[in-house]
Amino acid sequence: MEPFPHVRVAGGPRERGRAYGEQARERIGISISAYEEVFLAYAGWDWAQVRREAERYRAPIAAFDPRYIEEMLGIAEGAGVDLEDVLSINVRTEVMFAAKARAAAAASARQGECSAFAVLPEMSTNGHTLLGQNWDWLLHCFDTVVVLEAEQDEGPNYVSVVEAGLLAKTGMNSSGLGVTTNALVTQDDRGEPGIPYHVVLRAFMDCETISDALAVAQRGFRSSSANYLLAHRDGIAVNLETTPGDFSRIFLLFPEDGVLLHTNHYRSVAFDRKDVSRWVMPDSPFRLERMKSELSAAGGKLSLDLFRTLLADHANYPSGVCCHPDRRLDPHDQGATVASVLMDLDARRAWVSDGHPCTAPYRELDLGGILAKPSPVREGMPA
């Protein structure tokens, strides 16, 4: 595979969005066309119906933070498409796991999703906070991923490895916050309009601290289940298992022996709903146990080199930590590890595998400039 293209933007929300849309125009078009087929296969919805459903999320997003609507307007202008098209791909999780879509997905037992980790300084070989994941999703995403580098007039600068046209996914910002994520599904995923999954991910990129990130997740009614594994270069990390709902539907997990691991099922003992995730993604418990056992066997402190090996692991092939297409499934249900991302939050360095980490070498991203922006909340911080 060719390296994922870099999209570099700067300025205010509309300006950044327009530059994003212009630079990623072709990949955004591929994404829209691909999801048109996916939504039809999963839910029986044509694109006109998808756009109508997506429009229901516009008001909740604007109430949450109007800047994100401005960004999507800019993306649409730059890519030469309608706002409803960009809105549709940004709420693809909500559309796909609405009641009708979720029933279709579960019936096909769609395989594969994401495996994420965080390591605190006391357990890392270099004394830094480490974070990363394999991102597994549909096969068309090999042709839609971009590395988005955003220099903001207000708020932290950030870098995100994301599907073209979506606001954000896995990444890190100049204030030291890193974000990884896993899909989750519950009985409560009905597609009720609220704050979409990818808007929450984008909002994390504007956070200065890890408690800011928790406040963002608690700020309104979230419209889908999701897992967010967050870490900060201060040397702290937290995992947020969420369901649709408000602040009361967030379940926190903290590192054990300096390590946090998560795949695609609920682990909190406080979780009290039906976990559809293990039905839809039955490989999730085995990926988690494989990661645990491999780290235990390694012993001692942990390095990103160790995770490079672990994230390329093929146990339970094709649905391993490094996921490959399962040819027994319908093409719309086949998934794969589309990208693998490793982050050293202290060093402000990241590495991306453009495709399967078993074959695509990690390349270092040059983030020294864009992530050098100082955090205003740390001015005057005691030594």
LUMBA-993138 format. One record per residue (C-alpha): residue in three letters; residue number from 1; x, y negated, z negated. Coordinates in steps of 0.02 Angstrom, whole numbers, plus 32768, in hexadecimal, padded with zeros to 4 digits. Each point is the difference from the previous one (the first is absolute). Example, Ala and Ser with C-alpha at 12.3 -4.5 7.8 and 13.67 -1.06 7.14 Angstrom:
2
(ALA 1 (8267 80E1 7E7A))
(SER 2 (8045 7F54 8021))
END
This chain:
383
(MET 1 (8000 8000 8000))
(GLU 2 (8030 7F4B 801A))
(PRO 3 (8013 7F9A 7F60))
(PHE 4 (7F61 7FAD 7FC6))
(PRO 5 (7FFF 7F4C 8040))
(HIS 6 (801E 7F72 7F86))
(VAL 7 (7F81 7F74 7FF6))
(ARG 8 (8044 7F61 7FB0))
(VAL 9 (7F87 7F77 7FCE))
(ALA 10 (8004 7F60 7F9A))
(GLY 11 (7F90 7F72 7FC9))
(GLY 12 (7F4E 7FF9 7FBF))
(PRO 13 (7F7E 808D 800D))
(ARG 14 (7FB8 7FD4 80AC))
(GLU 15 (80AD 7FDB 8048))
(ARG 16 (804A 80A2 7FC0))
(GLY 17 (7F6B 8064 803C))
(ARG 18 (8009 7FB5 80AE))
(ALA 19 (80BA 8028 800E))
(TYR 20 (7FDE 80B1 7FC2))
(GLY 21 (7F78 8019 8081))
(GLU 22 (806A 7FBC 808E))
(GLN 23 (8097 806C 7FD7))
(ALA 24 (7F9D 80A0 7FDF))
(ARG 25 (7F7A 7FE5 8085))
(GLU 26 (801E 80A5 805B))
(ARG 27 (8005 8069 7F61))
(ILE 28 (7F64 7FAB 7FBB))
(GLY 29 (7FA7 802D 80A1))
(ILE 30 (8036 80B5 7FEE))
(SER 31 (7FC3 8002 7F4C))
(ILE 32 (7F55 7FB9 802C))
(SER 33 (7FEA 807D 808F))
(ALA 34 (8038 8092 7F95))
(TYR 35 (7F8D 7FD7 7F6E))
(GLU 36 (7F70 7FEC 8079))
(GLU 37 (8016 80BA 8027))
(VAL 38 (8021 802E 7F4A))
(PHE 39 (7F63 7FAB 7FBD))
(LEU 40 (7F97 8052 8088))
(ALA 41 (8048 80AB 7FD5))
(TYR 42 (7FF1 7FEA 7F43))
(ALA 43 (7F5D 7FA2 7FEF))
(GLY 44 (7FAA 7FFE 80A8))
(TRP 45 (800D 7F42 8004))
(ASP 46 (8026 7FA2 809F))
(TRP 47 (8070 7F66 7FF6))
(ALA 48 (7F6D 7F88 7FFC))
(GLN 49 (7FBD 8055 7F64))
(VAL 50 (80AD 8004 7FB1))
(ARG 51 (800F 7F44 801C))
(ARG 52 (7F56 7FE3 7FB0))
(GLU 53 (8033 8068 7F69))
(ALA 54 (80A6 7FA6 7FF3))
(GLU 55 (7FAC 7F55 8004))
(ARG 56 (7FAC 802B 7F5A))
(TYR 57 (80AC 7FF4 7FAE))
(ARG 58 (8026 7F51 803D))
(ALA 59 (7FA6 7FA4 7F73))
(PRO 60 (804B 806A 7F73))
(ILE 61 (80AF 7FE7 8048))
(ALA 62 (7FE4 7F45 800F))
(ALA 63 (7FC2 7FF8 7F4D))
(PHE 64 (8099 8063 7FC5))
(ASP 65 (807B 7F91 805F))
(PRO 66 (7FD5 7FA0 809F))
(ARG 67 (80B7 8000 8036))
(TYR 68 (7FF0 80B6 8035))
(ILE 69 (7F70 7FD7 8075))
(GLU 70 (806C 7F75 8046))
(GLU 71 (808C 807C 801E))
(MET 72 (7F8A 8076 805B))
(LEU 73 (7FBB 7F6F 8069))
(GLY 74 (80B2 7FD7 8031))
(ILE 75 (8027 80B6 802B))
(ALA 76 (7F65 8006 806F))
(GLU 77 (8030 7F5F 8058))
(GLY 78 (80B2 8039 801D))
(ALA 79 (7FCE 80AD 803E))
(GLY 80 (7F73 7FBE 806E))
(VAL 81 (7F77 8063 7FA9))
(ASP 82 (7F6B 7FD5 7F93))
(LEU 83 (8007 7FEA 7F44))
(GLU 84 (7F85 8090 7FF1))
(ASP 85 (807E 8073 8055))
(VAL 86 (808A 7FD2 7F85))
(LEU 87 (7F87 8009 7F6E))
(SER 88 (7FCC 80AE 803A))
(ILE 89 (80AE 804A 7FFB))
(ASN 90 (8022 7FAB 7F58))
(VAL 91 (7F68 8057 7FB4))
(ARG 92 (8022 80A6 8057))
(THR 93 (8011 8059 7F57))
(GLU 94 (7F55 7FC3 7FC8))
(VAL 95 (7FAF 802C 80A7))
(MET 96 (8050 80AD 800A))
(PHE 97 (7FD4 802E 7F4D))
(ALA 98 (7F53 7FB8 7FF9))
(ALA 99 (7F81 8088 7FD8))
(LYS 100 (7FDF 8033 80B2))
(ALA 101 (80B7 7FF8 8036))
(ARG 102 (803F 8056 7F62))
(ALA 103 (7F8B 8094 801D))
(ALA 104 (8048 8015 80AE))
(ALA 105 (80B3 7FF5 7FC1))
(ALA 106 (7FE5 807B 7F72))
(ALA 107 (7FAD 807E 8073))
(SER 108 (809F 8008 8068))
(ALA 109 (8073 800E 7F67))
(ARG 110 (8075 7F7D 8047))
(GLN 111 (80B2 8024 7FC7))
(GLY 112 (808F 7F91 7FCD))
(GLU 113 (8015 7F59 7FAD))
(CYS 114 (8087 7FA7 7F99))
(SER 115 (8084 802D 7F7F))
(ALA 116 (8043 7F71 7F95))
(PHE 117 (8080 7FE7 7F75))
(ALA 118 (804C 7F7F 7F8B))
(VAL 119 (809E 8010 7F99))
(LEU 120 (802A 7F8C 7F6F))
(PRO 121 (80B2 7FBE 7FE5))
(GLU 122 (8027 8078 7F72))
(MET 123 (7FE6 8094 8076))
(SER 124 (8051 7FBD 809F))
(THR 125 (80B6 801C 8029))
(ASN 126 (801E 7F47 8023))
(GLY 127 (7F96 7FBA 7F71))
(HIS 128 (7F83 7FB3 8079))
(THR 129 (7F43 8012 8013))
(LEU 130 (7FDE 8073 8094))
(LEU 131 (7F5C 8017 805E))
(GLY 132 (7FC7 8057 809E))
(GLN 133 (7F8B 8072 805B))
(ASN 134 (7FD6 8067 8098))
(TRP 135 (7F6A 7FB4 8057))
(ASP 136 (7F99 8087 8057))
(TRP 137 (7F70 7FD2 8071))
(LEU 138 (7FB5 801A 80AD))
(LEU 139 (8070 8024 8095))
(HIS 140 (7FD9 7F62 8062))
(CYS 141 (8058 7F9B 7F78))
(PHE 142 (80AB 8032 8045))
(ASP 143 (7FD5 7F7F 8086))
(THR 144 (7FB7 7F7A 7F8E))
(VAL 145 (8075 7FEA 7F6A))
(VAL 146 (8062 7F5E 7FEF))
(VAL 147 (8076 7FB8 7F7E))
(LEU 148 (7FAF 7F5C 7FCE))
(GLU 149 (8074 7F7C 7FB4))
(ALA 150 (7F9F 7F6A 7FBE))
(GLU 151 (8048 7F5B 7FC3))
(GLN 152 (7F76 7FA6 7FA4))
(ASP 153 (7FEA 7F46 7FE2))
(GLU 154 (7FB1 802F 7F59))
(GLY 155 (8021 809E 7F9F))
(PRO 156 (8089 8084 800E))
(ASN 157 (8048 8035 80A6))
(TYR 158 (7FE0 80B7 8026))
(VAL 159 (8026 8093 8071))
(SER 160 (7F80 8087 8027))
(VAL 161 (8003 809E 806A))
(VAL 162 (7F4F 7FFD 8045))
(GLU 163 (7F8D 802E 808F))
(ALA 164 (7FFB 7F70 807B))
(GLY 165 (7F71 7F8A 7FDB))
(LEU 166 (7FEB 8037 7F4B))
(LEU 167 (802E 7F84 7F79))
(ALA 168 (807A 806B 7F9C))
(LYS 169 (8030 80AF 7FC8))
(THR 170 (80A1 803D 7FAE))
(GLY 171 (807E 7F79 7FD9))
(MET 172 (8057 7F88 7F8A))
(ASN 173 (8005 7F46 7FDF))
(SER 174 (8082 7F7E 7FD2))
(SER 175 (7FC4 7FFA 7F4B))
(GLY 176 (8036 80B5 7FE4))
(LEU 177 (7F5A 805B 8011))
(GLY 178 (7FF9 80A0 8067))
(VAL 179 (7F61 8059 803A))
(THR 180 (7FDD 80B1 8039))
(THR 181 (7F56 8051 8014))
(ASN 182 (7F9C 80A1 8015))
(ALA 183 (7F50 801B 803F))
(LEU 184 (7F80 8044 7F84))
(VAL 185 (7F4A 8030 8019))
(THR 186 (7F72 8011 7F83))
(GLN 187 (7F46 8019 8000))
(ASP 188 (7FF0 7F42 7FEE))
(ASP 189 (804B 7FD6 80AA))
(ARG 190 (7F62 7FC6 8057))
(GLY 191 (8041 7F6E 8066))
(GLU 192 (7FB3 7F7B 7F91))
(PRO 193 (8046 7F56 8032))
(GLY 194 (8083 7FBE 7F8A))
(ILE 195 (80BB 7FE2 8000))
(PRO 196 (804B 807A 807F))
(TYR 197 (8095 806F 7FDE))
(HIS 198 (8075 7FA7 8078))
(VAL 199 (7FCF 7F55 7FBD))
(VAL 200 (8031 803A 7F51))
(LEU 201 (80A8 803A 8047))
(ARG 202 (8018 7F56 8052))
(ALA 203 (7FD4 7FA6 7F5E))
(PHE 204 (8087 8062 7FA3))
(MET 205 (8080 7FAF 8074))
(ASP 206 (7FD1 7F57 7FB6))
(CYS 207 (8022 8037 7F4D))
(GLU 208 (8093 7FC4 7F98))
(THR 209 (7FF7 8085 7F78))
(ILE 210 (7FBC 80AF 7FE7))
(SER 211 (7F79 7FBD 7F8A))
(ASP 212 (7FCD 7F87 808B))
(ALA 213 (7FE5 809A 806D))
(LEU 214 (7F91 8053 7F7E))
(ALA 215 (7F9D 7F5E 7FF3))
(VAL 216 (7FE8 8002 80BD))
(ALA 217 (7FBD 80B1 7FFD))
(GLN 218 (7F88 7FCF 7F74))
(ARG 219 (7FC5 7F5D 804E))
(GLY 220 (7F65 803B 805B))
(PHE 221 (7F9B 8093 8041))
(ARG 222 (8072 8074 8063))
(SER 223 (7FA7 805A 808B))
(SER 224 (8065 80A2 8009))
(SER 225 (8064 807A 7F9A))
(ALA 226 (80BC 7FF1 800D))
(ASN 227 (80A2 801C 7FA3))
(TYR 228 (8081 7F77 7FEB))
(LEU 229 (80AE 8028 7FBD))
(LEU 230 (8055 7F5C 7FD2))
(ALA 231 (80AD 7FD8 7FBD))
(HIS 232 (8061 7F61 7FDB))
(ARG 233 (80BA 7FE1 7FFC))
(ASP 234 (7FEA 7FD0 7F48))
(GLY 235 (8006 80BD 7FE7))
(ILE 236 (7F47 8027 7FE8))
(ALA 237 (7F83 8065 8064))
(VAL 238 (7F49 8030 7FF7))
(ASN 239 (7F89 806C 8065))
(LEU 240 (7F4E 7FC3 801B))
(GLU 241 (7F81 8086 802C))
(THR 242 (7F63 7FA4 8034))
(THR 243 (7F4F 8025 8038))
(PRO 244 (7F81 7F89 804C))
(GLY 245 (7FCE 7F84 7F7C))
(ASP 246 (8045 7F7C 7F8B))
(PHE 247 (808A 7FF9 7F7C))
(SER 248 (7FB2 8090 7FA0))
(ARG 249 (8022 8078 8091))
(ILE 250 (80BF 7FF7 7FF9))
(PHE 251 (8062 808C 7FAD))
(LEU 252 (80B5 7FDB 7FD1))
(LEU 253 (8090 807C 8001))
(PHE 254 (80B0 7FD6 7FC4))
(PRO 255 (80A9 8050 8023))
(GLU 256 (8030 80A0 7FA5))
(ASP 257 (80BA 800D 7FDE))
(GLY 258 (801B 7F6A 8071))
(VAL 259 (7FA7 8048 8098))
(LEU 260 (7F54 7FE9 804F))
(LEU 261 (7FC1 8074 808A))
(HIS 262 (7F59 7FFE 805A))
(THR 263 (7FAD 8054 8094))
(ASN 264 (7F46 8004 802D))
(HIS 265 (7F9A 8038 7F6B))
(TYR 266 (7FD2 7FB6 7F58))
(ARG 267 (8071 8027 7F6D))
(SER 268 (7FBD 7F91 7F75))
(VAL 269 (7FA8 805D 7F73))
(ALA 270 (7F89 7F6D 7FF6))
(PHE 271 (7FC0 801A 80B3))
(ASP 272 (7F4A 8032 7FF1))
(ARG 273 (7FBB 8010 80B1))
(LYS 274 (8003 8086 8088))
(ASP 275 (80AB 8004 8051))
(VAL 276 (7FDA 801B 80B8))
(SER 277 (80BA 7FE7 8027))
(ARG 278 (8032 80B3 7FDE))
(TRP 279 (7F74 803E 8072))
(VAL 280 (8035 7F8D 808E))
(MET 281 (80BC 800F 7FE0))
(PRO 282 (801D 80AC 7FB0))
(ASP 283 (80BC 7FF4 801B))
(SER 284 (800F 7F72 7F81))
(PRO 285 (801C 8067 7F61))
(PHE 286 (8086 8068 8056))
(ARG 287 (8060 7F68 803F))
(LEU 288 (7FFE 7FB7 7F50))
(GLU 289 (803F 80A2 7FB1))
(ARG 290 (8085 8012 8086))
(MET 291 (8042 7F52 7FDB))
(LYS 292 (7FFF 8022 7F44))
(SER 293 (805C 80A5 8010))
(GLU 294 (8082 7FBD 8079))
(LEU 295 (8027 7F6C 7F8E))
(SER 296 (800A 8072 7F6A))
(ALA 297 (8076 8075 805B))
(ALA 298 (806F 7F6E 8031))
(GLY 299 (8018 7FD2 7F49))
(GLY 300 (8050 7F60 7FC1))
(LYS 301 (7FE6 7F54 8049))
(LEU 302 (7FAC 7FE3 80A7))
(SER 303 (803A 7FA9 809F))
(LEU 304 (7FAE 7FCC 80A2))
(ASP 305 (806D 8082 8057))
(LEU 306 (7FA6 8085 7F9C))
(PHE 307 (7F57 7FBA 8036))
(ARG 308 (8039 7FFE 80B6))
(THR 309 (8011 80BD 7FF1))
(LEU 310 (7F60 8016 7F9B))
(LEU 311 (7F94 7F99 8078))
(ALA 312 (803B 8070 8090))
(ASP 313 (7FC8 809E 7FA5))
(HIS 314 (7F97 807D 8065))
(ALA 315 (7FBE 8076 7F79))
(ASN 316 (7F4A 802A 802C))
(TYR 317 (8021 7FCF 80B5))
(PRO 318 (7FAD 7FAE 805C))
(SER 319 (7FB0 7FA9 7F69))
(GLY 320 (809D 7FE3 7F9B))
(VAL 321 (804A 7F63 7FB7))
(CYS 322 (803F 7FE3 80B1))
(CYS 323 (7F5C 801C 805A))
(HIS 324 (7FF1 8040 80B2))
(PRO 325 (7F63 8013 806D))
(ASP 326 (7F98 8099 7FDB))
(ARG 327 (7FD3 803D 80AE))
(ARG 328 (7F70 8068 7FBA))
(LEU 329 (7F9F 7F5F 7FE1))
(ASP 330 (7FA2 7F8E 8074))
(PRO 331 (8076 7F7A 8047))
(HIS 332 (7FA3 7F78 7FA0))
(ASP 333 (8022 805D 7F5E))
(GLN 334 (80B9 8021 801B))
(GLY 335 (8076 7F9A 7F95))
(ALA 336 (80BB 7FEA 7FF0))
(THR 337 (8081 7F9D 7FA1))
(VAL 338 (7FFE 7F64 806A))
(ALA 339 (8084 7FA1 7F9B))
(SER 340 (806B 8016 7F66))
(VAL 341 (8033 7F69 7F98))
(LEU 342 (8084 7FF1 7F76))
(MET 343 (801A 7F62 7F99))
(ASP 344 (8083 7FC4 7F85))
(LEU 345 (7FA6 7F6F 7FAD))
(ASP 346 (8099 7FBA 7FA5))
(ALA 347 (806B 7FFE 809D))
(ARG 348 (7F71 7FC0 806D))
(ARG 349 (8025 808A 807B))
(ALA 350 (7F8C 8077 805C))
(TRP 351 (8016 8091 8077))
(VAL 352 (7F80 803E 807E))
(SER 353 (7FF6 80A4 805E))
(ASP 354 (7FA6 7FDE 80A4))
(GLY 355 (7F9D 80A1 7FFF))
(HIS 356 (8021 80A7 7FAC))
(PRO 357 (808E 7FED 7F82))
(CYS 358 (803C 80AF 802D))
(THR 359 (8034 7FC1 80AC))
(ALA 360 (7FFD 7F41 8000))
(PRO 361 (8094 7FB7 7FA0))
(TYR 362 (7FDD 7F77 7F82))
(ARG 363 (8038 7F54 803B))
(GLU 364 (8022 7F74 7F87))
(LEU 365 (7F97 7F63 8010))
(ASP 366 (805D 7F5B 7FF3))
(LEU 367 (7F98 7FAC 7F78))
(GLY 368 (8084 7F99 7FAA))
(GLY 369 (7FC1 7F5E 804A))
(ILE 370 (7F44 8011 7FFA))
(LEU 371 (7FFC 8049 7F50))
(ALA 372 (8077 7F7E 7FB7))
(LYS 373 (7F72 7F85 7FDC))
(PRO 374 (8002 7FDB 7F45))
(SER 375 (7F6A 8026 7F93))
(PRO 376 (7FBB 7F60 7FB3))
(VAL 377 (7FC1 8059 7F65))
(ARG 378 (80B1 8035 7FD3))
(GLU 379 (8048 7F50 7FFC))
(GLY 380 (8044 7FE0 7F53))
(MET 381 (7FF6 80B9 7FD3))
(PRO 382 (8070 8027 7F6A))
(ALA 383 (809E 805F 802A))
END
